[in-house]
Amino acid sequence: MEYDFNILYYINMYKKWGRKIILVMIISMFFTMCFSLMMPVTYVSTVTLLSTDEGSSTQGSLGKFLGISGLSGSSSTDIIAPLLNSRRMSKDISDQFSLNKKPKFRYKIDTADIKGTFIVKVTGQDPVLIQKIANFAVLNLDKINMELDITPKKPMVKILDPAIPGTRESRQTPRKMFVAGLLSFLLISVYAFFLDYLRKLKSQ
C-alpha cells in the first residue's frame, strides 16, 4: 500500500481540530499549574565535604595503567552514599530527631561529586530540620566508621561548608505547564488522525 504525503491534509486537519486542541492544551496546562502550586513547598540544605584520602587517585591511575584492578583501591567517598542511605543511618536520624513522632515529615538524601568536592543534599519540607539532619548525617558517618571500622581514614571526610537552613526549591511550574501542553497537543493530534483514519475505513 503506497502512502502519499499531502501537507494540505494535515493543515486541514489542524484547522478542523484547532479550537479543540487549543482548549485541551489550556485545560491541561491550567490543571498542571494548579497541581504544582498546591504541592507542599520543599527546601534543600547541603553540606560540602572533602575526602581525607591520600594518594587514592594516584593508585587508581597506576592500577588502570597496569591493568590491575587490585591497585585501584577505593576512596572513602565511594562508600559515603551507601552509608547515608543505609537503614542504620535512617534509624540514627529518626532516633536523634524523634521522627517517629512526625509521621508527615519526609526527607531525602542525595549525593553528588562537584569539582573535587562531595556534596550531601537533604531535601524536605522543614528548612531548619533538614539543616540539622544534613549536619548530623555527616557527623554520624564517622560514628558508624568507628564502630564498624570500614576505612582506616578517620575522620572519613572533612566538612568544608556545613549545612545552613534550607533554601526553597523551585516548583518549576512553567516547565511542567509546557510539558503538559506539549503532551496534550500530541495526544489530541493522535486522537484526531485516528478518528479520521477510522472514518475513511468505514467509507471504503
Residue pairs with C-beta under 8 A, 6 or more apart in sequence:
13 192
13 193
13 196
14 21
14 189
16 192
17 188
17 189
17 192
20 188
20 192
21 185
21 188
21 189
21 192
24 184
24 185
24 188
25 181
25 184
25 185
25 188
27 184
28 180
28 181
28 183
28 184
29 177
29 178
29 180
29 181
29 184
31 180
32 173
32 176
32 177
32 179
32 180
33 173
33 176
33 177
36 171
36 172
36 173
36 176
36 177
37 171
37 173
39 171
40 125
41 125
41 168
41 169
42 123
42 124
42 125
42 168
42 169
43 123
43 124
43 125
43 126
43 127
43 130
43 165
43 166
43 167
43 168
43 169
44 121
44 122
44 123
44 130
44 166
44 167
44 169
45 121
45 122
45 127
45 130
45 131
45 133
45 134
45 163
45 164
45 165
45 166
45 167
46 119
46 120
46 121
46 122
46 134
46 161
46 163
47 119
47 120
47 134
47 135
47 137
47 138
47 159
47 161
47 162
47 163
48 117
48 118
48 119
48 159
48 160
48 161
49 77
49 80
49 117
49 118
49 119
49 120
49 138
49 157
49 158
49 159
49 160
50 117
50 118
50 157
50 158
50 159
50 160
51 75
51 76
51 77
51 118
51 156
51 157
51 158
52 76
52 153
52 154
52 155
52 156
52 157
52 158
53 75
53 76
53 77
53 153
56 73
56 74
56 75
59 71
59 72
59 73
60 71
60 72
60 73
62 71
63 69
63 70
63 71
63 72
63 73
64 72
76 151
76 153
76 156
76 157
77 113
77 118
77 157
79 150
79 151
80 111
80 118
80 120
80 141
80 156
80 157
81 111
83 89
83 141
83 144
83 150
84 109
84 111
84 120
84 137
84 141
85 109
88 144
89 109
89 137
89 140
89 144
92 136
92 140
92 143
92 144
93 99
93 133
93 136
93 137
93 140
94 100
96 136
97 129
97 132
97 133
97 136
99 105
105 124
105 125
105 126
105 129
106 124
106 125
107 122
107 123
107 124
107 129
107 130
107 133
108 122
108 123
108 124
109 120
109 121
109 122
109 133
109 137
110 120
110 121
110 122
110 123
111 118
111 119
111 120
111 121
112 118
112 119
112 121
113 119
117 160
118 157
120 134
120 137
120 138
121 134
122 130
122 131
122 133
122 134
122 137
122 163
122 166
123 130
123 166
123 169
124 130
124 133
124 166
126 166
127 165
127 166
127 167
127 168
128 165
128 166
130 163
130 166
131 163
131 164
131 165
131 166
132 163
134 163
135 162
135 163
138 157
138 159
141 155
141 156
141 157
142 154
142 155
142 156
144 150
145 151
145 154
145 155
145 156
146 154
150 156
